[in-house]
Amino acid sequence: MTDQTVEQQLASLRAELEAHNYRYYVEDNPSVPDAEYDRLFQQLQALEQSHPELVSADSPTQRVGATPLSAFSQVQHEVPMLSLDNAFDDQALIDFDRRVRDRLKLDDDAVIEYGAEPKLDGIAVSLLYQQGKLVRGATRGDGSTGEDISLNVRTIGAIPLKLRGQGWPQRLEVRGEIYMPKAGFDQLNQRMRDSDQKTFVNPRNAAAGSLRQLDSSITATRPLTFCAYGYGLVEDGDGNPVELNSHHTELLKQLREWGLPINPEMASLAGIEACIDYYQQLSQKRDQLGYEIDGIVYKVNDRSLQQQLGFVARAPRWAIARKFPAQEEITRLVGVDFQVGRTGAVTPVARLEPVFVGGVTVSNATLHNMDEIERLDVRVGDWVVVRRAGDVIPQVARAVLERRPPNTKTVQLPSHCPVCGSEVERGEDEAAARCSGGVSCSAQRKEAIKHYASRKAMDIDGLGDKLVEALVDNGQVEQLADLYRLEHPRVAGLERMGDKSAEKLLRAIEASKQTTLPRFLYSLGIREVGEATAASLARHFQTLEAIRDADEEALQQVDDVGPVVAQHLALFLRQPHNIETIDALVEAGLNWPAIEAPQPSEQPLAGKSYAITGKFSAMARPEAKARLEALGAKVTTGAPTGKTDALIAGEKAGSKLAKAQALGIDVLDESALLELLALES
């Protein structure tokens, strides 16, 4: 390699790192994960160590961070806020311990005590207290110069405006991390979505963006908190240095007594093996913590030893950060597949060039839905950031737009289900797309059968969830009509079954053939077609054939059927798979009594709307509902609304009664219900 080639490599790496520094520190909008930045930084370090004559003063390895934004006034740190060297495996931690003992001229078997605490993924800040009162807050900036964010830090409840107790120095500079807990981050992003604002990628970005608001009233609405991890300047009233506790962990406990939060996971550890054990313990606990961490900081606990060890240009020799496996990584999106879930949701799944992230190799990640793809502007061929936290399904967090190749392809939602070929539907205001195949789609089969057998549908006693799964898994039921072709010996041979249980199940299945048209319509699991809508369809069209022949316009003539329901219903009824399912069920023997158009005199409650709740002694609520509907009434078991004529309330009516009273709706008791039903005669 020629000197010219090395110089070109150095210039390229420095330019790329400075660009990332600007996005991370100045814009608070990093385009690559920390792991990618760390790799580039290590490449530059290695190259400069091999060619020290080419090291320049403006190299990223010779300073921390980048030039602060000019929107805030600048603060000169009297004691520089330096960075930490990183260890990425146990051996690097062991080597650090060996260097510490070598510099202190200690025996090989000497045991160093370390203070350990989680490395919070937030914003490093300096808080200056004079005579116990908070007078300034500043960001780290480039380590020498930060930004004055005093008004913003004062809005954070975890930061005391006045120190507690006594004994604190006249000038005390506390250093720590401002961060956003996971729960607060989720709540903030939900608020942003609700108000159609751009959401934050992660809690660290949210904390940075919140701290850098010029209007401190905005910062005050953000769920920020603070954790102290050390100190900088410590002086008495005459400007003389003041000695605090002799050990780092004891100093933090003293800060806690003065009212400053410290991390409860902090520990004092004897020897490097204890440090490695602590790393393993915290890595297992990491996902249960209420905040994001990206590693552990180890510091030589004895401050007199810290002073002997001193500093290098950008970091103390007595501290190191042991990084966790990256939870964000960068890789290429090579394709998008569409998977069909058990409820019919068609979900895009990213196919990735395999990448090690969060402790595992990831080759697939969720893209959630088409709205998310459009929001992220993700295309096939893009470089993307993949995030994985613990057991959470890996997800594509963002596209690295500045790396976009020229030949990327936009992602298109398939028009037909990749499993069964049925049409894919997506409502105008819906994020999720769905397969319209229902039970004919093998991906939805189990859920469709469970719904078909449920109490409000075919009411097949004994056909529970586990039995449905067993029947589908061993191939006895592929379509709904297969239920009516089940054979006693094979059913009896299933786990937890037997002759009597099989006989009872087959009798219940046979009995379900005698049903009603509303129950049959409801049992098919058509989107938006509940019990009330199924009943309205049956009353209006009277026959299954008439419903199948109706177009969307005709369907919308039915009470309770609007454009959305009509669209779902028409789409379901024109799918060949669904037509075959309906025909097979009828051929299997399902039947129902004919429905005759009621005479006006037979429907004295036509146009009336009732809600019904509670327990009745004369009859069960479903029977009361059906008899009221036979008289022409619209009946719901849901909560009453302003359009409800009356609530029929039995015993233990609960919240629906309270809501009816609040709305000023008439409330009828069981005797009034019986008077209404007497109209049948």
MIDOMAR-618639 format. One record per residue (C-alpha): residue number from 1; x, y, z. Coordinates in steps of 0.001 Angstrom, whole numbers, always signed. Example, Ala and Ser with C-alpha at 12.3 -4.5 7.8 and 13.67 -1.06 7.14 Angstrom:
2
1;+12300;-4500;+7800
2;+13670;-1060;+7140
REM end
This chain:
681
1;+0;+0;+0
2;+1500;+3359;-1054
3;+1525;+6443;+1167
4;-806;+8091;-1308
5;-3325;+5245;-942
6;-3099;+5390;+2866
7;-3656;+9155;+2816
8;-6717;+8694;+617
9;-8109;+6055;+2981
10;-7493;+8287;+5985
11;-9176;+11242;+4316
12;-12187;+9125;+3331
13;-12633;+7625;+6816
14;-12254;+10999;+8516
15;-14788;+12604;+6189
16;-17300;+9812;+6745
17;-16884;+9903;+10541
18;-17193;+13692;+10641
19;-20407;+13431;+8595
20;-21796;+10900;+11073
21;-20651;+13092;+13968
22;-22546;+16035;+12537
23;-25760;+14022;+12163
24;-25379;+12494;+15638
25;-24276;+15496;+17694
26;-25485;+18503;+15731
27;-28624;+17317;+13977
28;-29543;+14671;+16585
29;-30508;+12451;+13676
30;-27938;+9634;+13204
31;-28168;+7780;+9919
32;-26251;+4647;+11002
33;-26315;+2610;+14242
34;-23568;+2959;+16840
35;-22023;-366;+15837
36;-21335;+905;+12309
37;-19773;+4098;+13683
38;-17614;+2053;+16092
39;-16287;-77;+13226
40;-15344;+2959;+11141
41;-13667;+4563;+14166
42;-11653;+1395;+14864
43;-10549;+1234;+11222
44;-9291;+4794;+11451
45;-7539;+4134;+14773
46;-5773;+1067;+13381
47;-4669;+2904;+10262
48;-3331;+5856;+12243
49;-1488;+3556;+14667
50;+209;+1920;+11683
51;+1100;+5321;+10191
52;+1540;+7756;+13130
53;+3265;+10261;+10860
54;-62;+10798;+9067
55;-2131;+11554;+12198
56;-3675;+15015;+11973
57;-4894;+17262;+14763
58;-8386;+17414;+13300
59;-8860;+13645;+13120
60;-11980;+12287;+14905
61;-9631;+10171;+17040
62;-8105;+13322;+18525
63;-11262;+14905;+19779
64;-14734;+14000;+21053
65;-17985;+14933;+19318
66;-18379;+17863;+16981
67;-18891;+21606;+16986
68;-22041;+22525;+18967
69;-25019;+24180;+17314
70;-24989;+27957;+17483
71;-28633;+28239;+18608
72;-27557;+27946;+22279
73;-24824;+29940;+23958
74;-21548;+28080;+24452
75;-20102;+26853;+27733
76;-16397;+26210;+28262
77;-15894;+23164;+30479
78;-13336;+23978;+33170
79;-12605;+20269;+33470
80;-12902;+18540;+30054
81;-15687;+15984;+29608
82;-13845;+13118;+27978
83;-15072;+9937;+26345
84;-14342;+6302;+27232
85;-12472;+3552;+25455
86;-14624;+565;+24511
87;-14271;-3167;+25106
88;-16298;-5424;+22809
89;-15484;-8812;+24364
90;-14235;-10398;+27592
91;-10631;-10507;+26389
92;-10569;-6745;+25860
93;-11783;-6322;+29433
94;-9084;-8684;+30729
95;-6457;-6745;+28760
96;-7706;-3487;+30303
97;-7324;-4948;+33793
98;-3794;-6123;+32971
99;-2824;-2647;+31728
100;-4185;-1102;+34936
101;-2105;-3449;+37122
102;+991;-2952;+34956
103;+795;+853;+35198
104;+303;+639;+38965
105;+3209;-1830;+39154
106;+1070;-4396;+40963
107;+1610;-8151;+41123
108;-168;-10380;+38616
109;-2415;-11758;+41347
110;-3373;-8314;+42679
111;-7125;-7672;+42726
112;-8402;-4279;+41565
113;-11802;-3121;+42855
114;-14026;-1607;+40166
115;-17194;+431;+40328
116;-19690;-764;+37706
117;-22928;+741;+36438
118;-25105;+526;+33316
119;-24106;+2766;+30418
120;-27326;+4681;+29808
121;-28241;+5483;+26222
122;-28960;+9190;+26660
123;-27258;+12593;+26583
124;-24219;+13364;+28750
125;-24610;+16644;+30639
126;-22872;+18807;+33220
127;-24821;+20388;+36104
128;-23117;+23183;+38025
129;-24222;+23869;+41598
130;-23025;+26976;+43426
131;-23758;+27219;+47142
132;-26067;+24235;+46651
133;-28185;+25857;+43914
134;-28352;+24809;+40274
135;-26905;+27637;+38186
136;-26117;+25967;+34862
137;-26722;+22913;+32743
138;-24593;+22149;+29712
139;-24180;+19420;+27115
140;-20834;+17680;+26627
141;-20450;+19033;+23092
142;-16921;+18332;+21865
143;-15658;+17689;+25384
144;-14171;+21156;+25798
145;-17133;+23295;+24773
146;-20813;+22466;+25234
147;-24160;+24210;+24929
148;-25957;+26020;+27718
149;-29255;+24170;+28272
150;-29937;+25539;+31756
151;-33566;+26460;+31161
152;-34284;+23003;+29768
153;-32636;+20975;+32550
154;-34554;+22970;+35127
155;-37764;+21462;+33736
156;-36646;+17905;+34590
157;-38088;+16827;+37897
158;-35284;+14365;+38646
159;-32741;+17219;+38731
160;-32860;+19082;+42075
161;-32816;+22863;+41850
162;-31255;+22899;+45324
163;-29102;+20209;+46924
164;-30401;+18423;+49979
165;-28636;+18039;+53298
166;-25278;+19633;+53988
167;-21556;+19250;+53419
168;-21615;+19862;+49697
169;-18800;+21978;+48170
170;-19460;+25618;+47306
171;-18951;+24784;+43610
172;-19897;+21276;+42531
173;-20143;+20103;+38937
174;-22205;+16923;+38693
175;-21990;+14841;+35554
176;-24583;+12398;+34393
177;-26998;+11280;+31708
178;-30345;+12731;+30717
179;-32450;+10013;+29132
180;-36006;+9000;+28347
181;-37477;+5830;+29923
182;-39026;+3276;+27576
183;-42585;+3836;+28818
184;-42270;+7608;+28425
185;-40839;+7146;+24935
186;-43801;+4992;+23889
187;-46265;+7539;+25294
188;-44497;+10441;+23589
189;-44506;+8700;+20207
190;-48205;+7912;+20603
191;-48880;+11602;+21266
192;-46854;+12494;+18179
193;-48819;+10027;+16057
194;-52125;+11296;+17420
195;-51213;+14836;+16367
196;-49821;+13740;+12960
197;-46254;+14670;+13909
198;-43069;+12785;+13062
199;-42207;+10150;+15659
200;-38763;+9520;+17153
201;-36691;+6505;+16125
202;-35496;+5588;+19629
203;-35395;+6977;+23198
204;-31931;+8467;+22733
205;-33070;+10546;+19746
206;-36182;+11568;+21665
207;-34093;+12750;+24629
208;-31710;+14684;+22387
209;-34515;+16346;+20462
210;-36313;+17239;+23681
211;-33219;+18782;+25290
212;-32469;+20912;+22269
213;-35786;+22727;+22174
214;-35328;+26488;+22245
215;-38688;+26746;+24011
216;-38240;+25164;+27454
217;-42002;+24761;+27816
218;-41817;+22061;+25129
219;-39033;+20282;+27018
220;-41207;+20403;+30119
221;-43805;+18199;+28363
222;-41257;+15483;+27521
223;-40732;+12510;+29901
224;-37016;+13093;+30589
225;-35094;+11999;+33661
226;-31510;+12107;+34941
227;-28886;+9814;+36468
228;-25611;+11047;+37984
229;-22426;+9073;+37270
230;-19589;+11355;+38404
231;-18305;+14859;+38895
232;-16022;+17440;+37294
233;-15142;+20664;+39069
234;-15158;+20602;+42913
235;-14074;+23828;+44731
236;-14560;+25707;+47954
237;-15650;+29357;+48118
238;-12099;+30585;+47417
239;-11654;+28462;+44296
240;-9485;+25798;+45965
241;-9985;+22120;+45042
242;-12009;+20048;+47512
243;-11452;+16352;+48078
244;-14584;+14202;+48195
245;-14909;+10502;+48988
246;-11922;+8288;+48320
247;-13930;+5753;+46286
248;-16057;+6322;+43204
249;-19062;+4283;+44382
250;-19049;+6067;+47759
251;-18986;+9400;+45955
252;-22114;+8419;+43998
253;-23852;+7444;+47225
254;-22955;+10890;+48582
255;-24492;+12525;+45498
256;-27642;+10517;+46148
257;-27769;+11902;+49683
258;-27572;+15393;+48218
259;-30679;+14658;+46124
260;-29214;+13461;+42820
261;-30468;+10152;+41332
262;-27917;+7389;+40726
263;-28428;+4026;+39070
264;-29725;+1283;+41381
265;-27757;-1344;+39420
266;-24432;+207;+40530
267;-22053;-2305;+42146
268;-18562;-2562;+43640
269;-16719;-5542;+42154
270;-13512;-7203;+43255
271;-11471;-8255;+40250
272;-12056;-8545;+36542
273;-13809;-11939;+36773
274;-16497;-10321;+38913
275;-16806;-7642;+36223
276;-17380;-10319;+33576
277;-20018;-12002;+35774
278;-21733;-8635;+36279
279;-21808;-8179;+32496
280;-23538;-11534;+32033
281;-26079;-10797;+34769
282;-26971;-7364;+33430
283;-27150;-8554;+29818
284;-29853;-11034;+30883
285;-31677;-8328;+32814
286;-31290;-5674;+30126
287;-34632;-6096;+28397
288;-36524;-5929;+31701
289;-35023;-2554;+32617
290;-37252;+484;+32177
291;-34628;+2322;+30139
292;-32218;+1670;+27269
293;-28584;+787;+28012
294;-25856;-68;+25512
295;-23180;-1389;+27840
296;-21540;-1236;+31267
297;-19007;+1309;+32511
298;-16219;+16;+34744
299;-14091;+2460;+36743
300;-11197;+1802;+39076
301;-12980;+2463;+42349
302;-10084;+3943;+44356
303;-9729;+7590;+43311
304;-6091;+7768;+44396
305;-5367;+4972;+41913
306;-7348;+6883;+39269
307;-5017;+9864;+39759
308;-1952;+7631;+39369
309;-3313;+6138;+36158
310;-4186;+9507;+34594
311;-5502;+10094;+31079
312;-4684;+9634;+27434
313;-5685;+12248;+24863
314;-9387;+11411;+24740
315;-10141;+9063;+27644
316;-9138;+8154;+31229
317;-6868;+5136;+31665
318;-8876;+4013;+34696
319;-12252;+3484;+32996
320;-13656;+1462;+30118
321;-17080;+773;+28587
322;-17964;-2872;+27889
323;-20429;-2682;+25018
324;-23375;-5041;+24553
325;-23972;-6653;+21162
326;-25470;-3976;+18968
327;-29264;-3843;+18974
328;-29146;-1867;+15751
329;-27190;-2869;+12661
330;-27009;-1901;+9018
331;-27568;-4319;+6145
332;-29127;-4517;+2702
333;-32818;-5184;+1982
334;-32809;-7823;-766
335;-36558;-8419;-1025
336;-39984;-8233;+599
337;-42244;-11252;+1125
338;-45860;-11117;+2291
339;-47064;-13457;+5032
340;-50684;-14178;+5951
341;-51529;-14329;+9643
342;-54195;-16386;+11390
343;-56708;-13508;+11147
344;-55981;-12848;+7452
345;-53671;-9860;+7939
346;-51178;-9678;+5070
347;-47872;-8525;+6565
348;-44753;-7467;+4652
349;-41550;-9169;+5827
350;-38122;-7878;+4833
351;-35590;-10363;+3452
352;-32149;-9153;+4480
353;-28538;-9918;+3856
354;-27818;-11813;+7115
355;-26491;-9548;+9879
356;-25542;-10191;+13516
357;-27676;-7942;+15730
358;-28884;-8224;+19316
359;-26910;-11424;+19829
360;-28375;-13403;+16896
361;-28053;-13565;+13120
362;-31043;-11887;+11496
363;-32126;-12514;+7908
364;-35802;-11476;+8167
365;-37476;-8495;+9846
366;-41014;-7157;+10022
367;-42105;-4081;+8084
368;-45514;-4032;+9887
369;-47746;-2783;+7032
370;-47799;-741;+3837
371;-48292;+2515;+5751
372;-45032;+1853;+7591
373;-43226;+1069;+4330
374;-44442;+4348;+2855
375;-43535;+6279;+6009
376;-40008;+4860;+6051
377;-39687;+5141;+2244
378;-38063;+1695;+2240
379;-37279;+143;-1132
380;-35855;-3177;-2242
381;-32099;-2728;-2626
382;-31825;-95;+127
383;-29343;-129;+2974
384;-31489;-285;+6092
385;-31043;-123;+9850
386;-32382;-3238;+11583
387;-33287;-3135;+15254
388;-33663;-6057;+17646
389;-34148;-5752;+21413
390;-34215;-8995;+23380
391;-37000;-11317;+22246
392;-38736;-8643;+20195
393;-39178;-9549;+16524
394;-36480;-7768;+14474
395;-37801;-4746;+12620
396;-36587;-2374;+9947
397;-36139;+947;+11761
398;-35202;+3182;+8836
399;-33608;+3397;+5411
400;-30137;+4924;+5074
401;-31167;+7337;+2346
402;-27694;+8738;+1645
403;-26580;+5203;+699
404;-29538;+4515;-1627
405;-28372;+2759;-4822
406;-29789;+4008;-8141
407;-31680;+790;-8992
408;-33954;+354;-5949
409;-37543;-861;-6401
410;-40647;+326;-4575
411;-42611;-2279;-2600
412;-46043;-3174;-4002
413;-48883;-4781;-2044
414;-49939;-8001;-3812
415;-53441;-7955;-5269
416;-54032;-11614;-4378
417;-53224;-13683;-1290
418;-49851;-15475;-1634
419;-51337;-18506;+180
420;-54764;-19106;-1369
421;-55035;-16655;-4275
422;-58053;-14770;-2926
423;-58219;-11017;-3409
424;-56396;-8857;-902
425;-58476;-5999;+471
426;-57327;-2864;+2233
427;-59769;-303;+3541
428;-59240;+3334;+2653
429;-58503;+4304;+6256
430;-56894;+1019;+7331
431;-53200;+281;+7729
432;-53572;-3520;+7506
433;-54337;-5397;+4302
434;-56255;-8674;+4560
435;-56848;-11844;+2594
436;-60551;-12209;+1781
437;-60344;-16009;+1596
438;-61531;-16737;+5127
439;-61635;-20442;+5950
440;-60598;-21358;+2403
441;-57181;-19840;+3168
442;-55007;-22370;+4973
443;-53290;-19583;+6905
444;-56633;-18608;+8474
445;-58223;-22040;+8703
446;-57962;-22713;+12441
447;-59335;-19326;+13482
448;-62163;-19581;+10947
449;-63202;-23011;+12251
450;-63087;-21794;+15867
451;-65389;-18908;+14934
452;-67730;-21221;+12990
453;-68101;-23492;+16040
454;-68527;-20665;+18559
455;-71668;-20256;+20675
456;-73152;-17358;+18676
457;-72478;-19115;+15360
458;-73044;-22886;+14976
459;-72716;-23486;+18747
460;-70948;-26865;+18384
461;-70500;-28005;+21970
462;-67148;-29701;+22631
463;-65331;-28291;+19600
464;-62843;-26156;+21524
465;-59640;-24482;+20445
466;-57285;-27386;+21158
467;-59511;-29895;+19382
468;-59780;-27640;+16320
469;-55989;-27398;+16185
470;-55654;-31167;+16493
471;-58221;-31840;+13748
472;-56507;-29419;+11370
473;-52968;-30534;+12220
474;-53655;-34225;+11502
475;-55510;-33449;+8265
476;-59049;-34421;+9279
477;-60435;-30912;+8661
478;-59289;-28715;+5802
479;-62597;-27010;+5007
480;-65668;-26286;+7132
481;-67684;-28979;+5393
482;-65103;-31566;+6519
483;-66571;-31247;+10017
484;-69655;-33069;+8740
485;-67546;-35892;+7310
486;-65623;-36721;+10477
487;-65396;-40416;+11321
488;-65844;-41733;+14867
489;-62707;-43964;+15027
490;-60317;-41209;+13912
491;-61848;-38620;+16244
492;-61808;-41049;+19168
493;-58117;-41710;+18516
494;-57111;-38093;+19133
495;-55280;-37182;+22324
496;-57630;-36570;+25290
497;-60578;-37966;+23304
498;-62267;-41362;+23455
499;-65420;-43132;+22336
500;-67819;-41135;+24510
501;-66231;-37756;+23803
502;-66106;-38467;+20067
503;-69743;-39594;+20037
504;-70833;-36462;+21914
505;-68891;-34217;+19512
506;-70317;-35866;+16399
507;-73857;-35499;+17791
508;-73238;-31776;+18376
509;-71900;-31363;+14843
510;-74916;-33167;+13403
511;-77288;-30995;+15468
512;-75643;-27846;+14103
513;-77069;-28633;+10655
514;-80406;-27315;+11910
515;-79702;-23594;+12153
516;-80993;-20206;+11034
517;-79940;-18061;+8122
518;-78620;-15254;+10415
519;-76477;-17753;+12352
520;-75169;-19255;+9127
521;-74198;-15841;+7740
522;-72499;-14900;+10991
523;-70618;-18222;+11164
524;-68839;-17543;+7852
525;-66665;-14891;+9514
526;-67253;-12172;+6915
527;-65531;-8957;+7969
528;-67844;-6447;+9673
529;-70801;-8877;+9539
530;-71746;-9415;+13175
531;-74907;-10909;+14637
532;-77066;-7816;+14129
533;-75930;-7272;+10547
534;-76452;-10950;+9718
535;-79985;-10742;+11116
536;-80709;-7592;+9093
537;-79442;-9242;+5895
538;-81600;-12305;+6493
539;-84726;-10242;+7181
540;-84191;-8039;+4157
541;-83282;-10669;+1517
542;-84997;-13696;+3150
543;-82863;-16244;+1212
544;-79185;-17037;+854
545;-79523;-16970;-2931
546;-80826;-13402;-2861
547;-77920;-12282;-684
548;-75411;-13940;-3026
549;-76960;-12232;-6042
550;-77017;-8748;-4498
551;-74496;-6147;-5612
552;-72989;-3485;-3345
553;-75757;-994;-4110
554;-78467;-3511;-3213
555;-76633;-4527;-50
556;-76567;-920;+1120
557;-80375;-873;+1157
558;-80224;-3068;+4293
559;-80392;-1486;+7724
560;-76937;-1358;+9357
561;-75140;-2019;+6054
562;-73081;+913;+4854
563;-70503;+1168;+2044
564;-67701;-500;+4039
565;-69788;-3529;+5109
566;-71251;-3845;+1622
567;-67749;-3837;+124
568;-66483;-6551;+2491
569;-69587;-8675;+1927
570;-69542;-8372;-1866
571;-65836;-9162;-1997
572;-66306;-12263;+170
573;-69201;-13540;-1938
574;-67400;-13211;-5258
575;-64338;-15238;-4223
576;-64492;-18723;-5817
577;-63080;-20331;-2655
578;-65820;-18855;-501
579;-68565;-19857;-2935
580;-67220;-23434;-2840
581;-67254;-23348;+989
582;-70883;-22190;+1127
583;-72000;-24751;-1474
584;-70174;-27552;+355
585;-71877;-26686;+3646
586;-75314;-26672;+2048
587;-74551;-29995;+364
588;-73440;-31359;+3757
589;-76989;-30808;+4990
590;-77086;-27383;+6629
591;-80588;-25976;+6469
592;-82775;-23373;+8090
593;-86436;-22467;+8127
594;-87708;-20236;+5380
595;-88027;-16554;+6239
596;-91237;-14897;+5193
597;-91510;-11186;+4784
598;-93299;-9907;+7873
599;-96467;-7879;+7472
600;-96328;-4342;+8878
601;-98857;-5367;+11511
602;-96452;-8095;+12634
603;-93648;-5614;+13298
604;-95006;-3096;+15778
605;-91480;-2220;+16938
606;-90142;-1387;+13467
607;-87944;+1693;+13621
608;-87277;+1286;+17345
609;-83723;+809;+18658
610;-83019;-923;+21973
611;-79946;-1839;+23966
612;-80284;-4824;+26282
613;-78168;-5733;+29296
614;-78279;-7571;+32608
615;-79922;-10836;+33653
616;-83618;-11694;+33229
617;-85594;-14354;+35106
618;-88229;-15128;+32442
619;-85803;-15896;+29624
620;-82176;-15708;+28564
621;-80994;-12462;+26995
622;-80360;-13991;+23512
623;-83982;-15196;+23384
624;-85276;-11753;+24398
625;-83086;-10162;+21729
626;-84322;-12524;+19009
627;-88006;-11993;+19933
628;-87602;-8201;+19919
629;-85932;-8371;+16494
630;-88826;-10526;+15222
631;-91074;-7585;+16149
632;-88980;-5297;+13937
633;-86758;-3700;+16570
634;-83041;-3127;+16244
635;-81360;-4636;+19306
636;-77758;-4418;+20482
637;-76019;-5888;+23496
638;-73481;-3091;+23329
639;-73555;+235;+25133
640;-76466;+2607;+24412
641;-75885;+5683;+22264
642;-77761;+8877;+21549
643;-79740;+7003;+18865
644;-81000;+4341;+21301
645;-84714;+4650;+22149
646;-84452;+2735;+25433
647;-82213;+479;+27484
648;-83809;-2779;+28652
649;-82039;-3507;+31929
650;-82184;-6703;+33952
651;-80350;-7450;+37177
652;-76675;-6386;+37450
653;-76991;-3969;+34549
654;-73719;-2215;+35454
655;-72042;+528;+33414
656;-74542;+440;+30534
657;-77303;+1498;+32911
658;-75158;+4383;+34166
659;-74438;+5467;+30598
660;-78131;+5371;+29655
661;-78991;+7515;+32651
662;-76234;+9965;+31768
663;-77593;+10228;+28213
664;-81167;+10678;+29415
665;-82306;+7471;+27683
666;-85436;+5674;+28919
667;-84723;+2575;+31013
668;-87148;-390;+30890
669;-87167;-3213;+33440
670;-88108;-6864;+32874
671;-91827;-6251;+33291
672;-91675;-3618;+30537
673;-89771;-6103;+28351
674;-92545;-8676;+28813
675;-95139;-6065;+27853
676;-93228;-5409;+24620
677;-92998;-9111;+23824
678;-96734;-9476;+24458
679;-97157;-7544;+21207
680;-96294;-10804;+19416
681;-99803;-12005;+20004
REM end
